[in-house]
Amino acid sequence: MTLRPTARIFADPRVEARHRPDGTVLLSSTVPLEPHDTDLVGSLRRWAAERPEAVLAAERRLGYWDRLTYAQALPRAESLGEALLRRGLDRDRPLVVLSGNSLRHLQLILAGYVAGIPVISLSPAYSKSHGHRRLRRVVEMAAPGAVYAEDGREYAAALEAVTDLSPVAVVGRGGGGEPFGDLLRTGPGERLGAARAAVGPDTVARIFFTSGSTGDPKAVPNTHRMLCAVQQMMRQVWPFLSETPLSLVDWLPWNHTFGGNHNLHMVLTNGGTLHIDDGGPTPALFPRSLRNLAEVSPNVYFNVPAGFALLADELERDSVLAKKFFVRLRLLFSAGAPLPETLRTRMLRLAERFADDRVRFTSSWGLTETASAITSAHLDTEEPGAIGVPLPGIRLKLAPVGGRWEMRAAGPTVMPGYLGDPALTAAAFDEEGFYRTGDAGRPVDEEDPCRGLVFEGRIAEDFKLATGTWVRVGTLRASLLAALGALSEAVITGSGRACAGALVWPRRTADPVSLRHDLARALARFNAGQRSSRRVERLLLMTEPPDPTAGEVTDKGSVSQLQVLRNRAELVDLLHRDPPPPEVILPADEKGAR
């Protein structure tokens, strides 16, 4: 559906700030969180009654879209829920899904909500990594009653690897387990009725595993209260959600809180439609996204910076696709990593050219432990890295840590604790009960809290040069990618060394000699007039893309700084070798002088 031109996109930010003598800043919305559902089953029942023929989700099959309506989704969830309960699953014996987004995957998630069974959607990278050591570790932590794979042939090795950890295996097709269709033919019974009656606000609906980018993956229970509260918060800052059903074309994976919580539940709780995009933000997968966007016009579009970079290239080249993409669009949303301002400008210029109505560009910030969003940029800003203001019901603390502010959060969307790890849970909260996010941020304007915050990266990624000077990795990486438009990704190096460098990936295939020359000149311009902590003195072009199976790509499609540094330690040593070898790109002036 098209958003009505009169529909209000953003609510006005209303934020108050309290300053403590120790430098701590407390931020909160002055708008109270309004009453809302306390479990997700209520949304499914409401839309099955009020919009039964509306499409909840659609999945591309051989040349057509297979659709699931709200009227179909509810009885199927009940049948699957009963079937899972009969196989011994319950609140302590969850369902683990090994494969990616699909209609069957969605129906199993809904079954878990109806039956009070937590659902754990794992990154497919766990199942495709060599040896399955990481897969076994997380499945052992989960202690499931069953595992599911969309294709028994494709996931045969993974299913075999966990056969001793799960009593039941279910497959969508291809053999190797109980057929999904057999579960679907189960009639709802007394078990389901009793289980449904026990579902409440504090029932665990989903368990997400963190990406492990700063350590081992952690299991994060998300309750119905958390998941419902964050959607009410978003409705209050995005008023249009209550007026016009969402229409999404979305690839973001359901094993991550961005796609599997923020986006999926935004559709479910507001009676919208999700077209499952089988593409993604890589050159290999993006053609599928383009095919889907050529057929379906979203009214809100979510992606990460790498995806927007590929999309901008195509929309600038293909005016037919651009007209189709913008015909109903009202809102662009980027998260997962800071969006370069040049890329934001390109997308908005395309919108001015092809959209009938004004298109806004926004972002937010949140974590798995906070059921996705903590802040929302429901305001127009050109500040690079802007993440907006605290959502209604959220209390945000800016705590001084090592010369920066760590952003800490409290509110109804914050997790009760990590699964099975009380020591880790205790360490995750400060003495006032605020969750320690490990992310740094600062106010855009310390005198006006309504202008929001700027994300400044993960504190754990920062390092000191040999001189003792701190390098703020998140800020430096974002600045480098914004200045060197030929790059798609960068990993900052230099801990304990004389200068900062970067392992970099080019946006597209180019003549290697001219690319090196262009990067050398651009690097010289980037460094001009900067202090050592804001300079990148060396670049090394990567010939191999980041490897998802080795943990080098997060579920959001961005590169894991710490994992790349671990995996490519020899290349980091090469980059910082003295004298620099020929492979290393050094800053050079316009005449090529170093």
Secondary structure, DSSP 8 states (H G I E B T S, - for coil): ----TTS-------EEEEE-TTS-EEEEESS------SSTHHHHHHHHHHSTTSEEEEEEETTEEEEEEHHHHHHHHHHHHHHHHHTT-BTTB-EEE-S-S-HHHHHHHHHHHHHT--EEE--HHHHHSGGGHHHHHHHHHH--SEEEEEETTTTHHHHHHTTTT-S-EEEEESSSSEEHHHHHT----HHHHHHHHH--TTSEEEEEE---TTSS--EEEEEHHHHHHHHHHHHHHSGGGGTS--EEEE---TTSHIIIIIIHHHHHHTT-EEEE----SSTTTHHHHHHHHTT---SEEEE-HHHHHHHHHHHHH-HHHHHHHHSS--EEEE-SS---HHHHHHHHHHHHHH-SS--EEE-EEEEGGGTEEEEE--S----TTEEEEE-TT-EEEEEEETTEEEEEEESTTS-S--TT-HHHHHHHB-TTS-EEEEEEEEES-TT-GGG-EEEEEEGGG-EE-TTS-EE-HHHHHHHHHHH-TTEEEEEEE-TTSSS-EEEEEESS---HHHHHHHHHHHHHHHHTT--GGG---EEEE-SS---GGGT-B-TTS-B-HHHHHHHTHHHHHHHT-SS--TTSB----TTS--
